[in-house]
């Protein structure tokens, strides 16, 4: 099986596999592949919030669901 490319989560910067709709293991943002063209305040339909809202929660130590962030995963 070919190895997937890795990217940085657009919310927390955790390195994740470049696979659509798979949640980040740290902040739970599901990468949808259009984050680079979304406006900061534009609500993203799959994650049900904007990049700005998710980043605000992250800065408060919370996942996109409002739960406390887990221990940061080790880099692969």
C-alpha positions in Angstrom: 0.0 0.0 0.0 1.5 3.4 -1.0 2.4 5.8 1.9 0.2 8.9 2.0 1.7 12.3 2.0 1.6 14.2 5.2 0.4 17.8 5.8 0.0 20.1 8.8 -3.5 20.4 10.3 -4.7 23.9 9.4 -5.9 24.4 13.0 -3.2 23.1 15.3 -0.3 22.3 13.1 -0.1 18.6 13.9 1.3 16.5 11.1 -1.5 14.4 9.6 -2.0 12.2 6.6 -3.2 14.0 3.5 -6.5 12.1 3.5 -9.8 13.9 3.2 -12.4 13.9 6.0 -10.1 12.1 8.6 -10.0 14.0 11.9 -6.8 15.4 13.3 -5.9 13.2 16.3 -5.2 16.3 18.4 -7.8 19.0 17.7 -10.3 16.8 15.8 -10.5 19.2 12.7 -11.4 17.0 9.7 -9.2 18.1 6.7 -11.5 18.7 3.7 -8.9 20.0 1.3 -10.4 23.4 0.7 -9.0 25.2 3.8 -6.6 27.3 1.7 -9.5 28.9 -0.2 -12.0 29.4 2.7 -12.4 32.8 4.2 -11.3 32.8 7.9 -15.0 33.4 9.0 -16.6 31.1 6.4 -18.4 28.2 8.0 -17.1 24.9 6.6 -20.0 22.4 6.2 -18.2 19.2 7.2 -16.7 20.6 10.4 -19.7 22.7 11.1 -17.7 25.8 12.0 -15.2 28.3 10.5 -11.4 28.1 10.7 -11.5 31.1 13.0 -13.9 29.5 15.4 -11.8 26.3 15.5 -8.6 28.2 16.0 -10.2 30.2 18.8 -11.2 27.0 20.6 -7.7 25.6 20.0 -6.1 28.6 21.6 -8.4 28.0 24.7 -7.1 24.4 24.9 -10.2 22.9 23.4 -11.0 20.6 20.4 -13.5 21.7 17.8 -16.2 20.0 19.9 -15.3 22.0 23.0 -13.6 19.1 24.8 -10.2 19.6 26.5 -7.3 18.8 24.1 -5.8 15.4 24.5 -2.1 14.8 24.9 -0.3 15.8 21.7 0.4 12.8 19.5 4.0 12.0 18.8 5.3 13.0 15.3 5.7 10.2 12.8 
